[in-house]
Amino acid sequence: DSVPVLCAQAVARAWNPSRQDPWSEHSWLTDGLLFEEALAICKQQHGEHHPRVAACLDNFANVFMEQGHYSAAEPLFLEALQIRRQQLSKDHPTVADSLNNLANLFRDQGKFSASESLHEEALVIRRQHLGNDHPTVAESLAGLASAYIEQDKLTEAERLITEALRIRRQQLGNDHPTVADSLSGLAIVFMKQGRLSAAEPLLEEALRIHRQKLGEQHPKVADSLSGLAALFKKQGRLAAAEPLYTE
């Protein structure tokens, strides 16, 4: 079957950091052409509405979203969602995956109310199929909390992030990178609420985990440093903040 190979090739091309300009318009168009070839073969082999077509659509929509090509990503996510609802069921776990993808896209576009609704729907499906303590449920909780934060629904956001943090610690271990993500999210809520002293140990723990598990050069380490520096700045500790911005 040549479809997975073509899909993998195109995704690898799009994500290859060694390319001189991996996010250029030329490279995006080239990857898009490879995607079109893979998608055409997949539809020919399995039919227009097969779940494998939805998987291929999702893979490339995620790449285009990360590249900032939101207008290219959205119709692919929508088509994948439609296929899964029609061919599987409206509450199939992969439908929740599609809803989650669309919710993240809308979040990145600043459509926070739409993102909230999709995350809520995905959360219901995931809880129904996976139970309340599955890491994928924690993912939905964290995504919904993110939409709440952007709309200043901080009490609701704190409750969801705290639940996601509990699940991730219990199921994945205290030093898992997603635990650090939840710690950072909770710290953001506390900072918005003015609870700066409560936010500081969370950001420090998140930074430690990210450094330990992901390495010094990972973007999430930079995000953790930036968050801690922002906290110090809010506290008036400029001497402590300054070196973090330059790390």
Secondary structure, DSSP 8 states (H G I E B T S, - for coil): --HHHHHHHHHHHHH-TTSSSTTSHHHHHHHHHHHHHHHHHHHHHH-TT-HHHHHHHHHHHHHHHHTT-HHHHHHHHHHHHHHHHHHT-TT-HHHHHHHHHHHHHHHHTT-HHHHHHHHHHHHHHHHHHH-TT-HHHHHHHHHHHHHHHHTT-HHHHHHHHHHHHHHHHHHH-TT-HHHHHHHHHHHHHHHHTT-HHHHHHHHHHHHHHHHHHH-TTSHHHHHHHHHHHHHHHHTT-HHHHHHHHH-
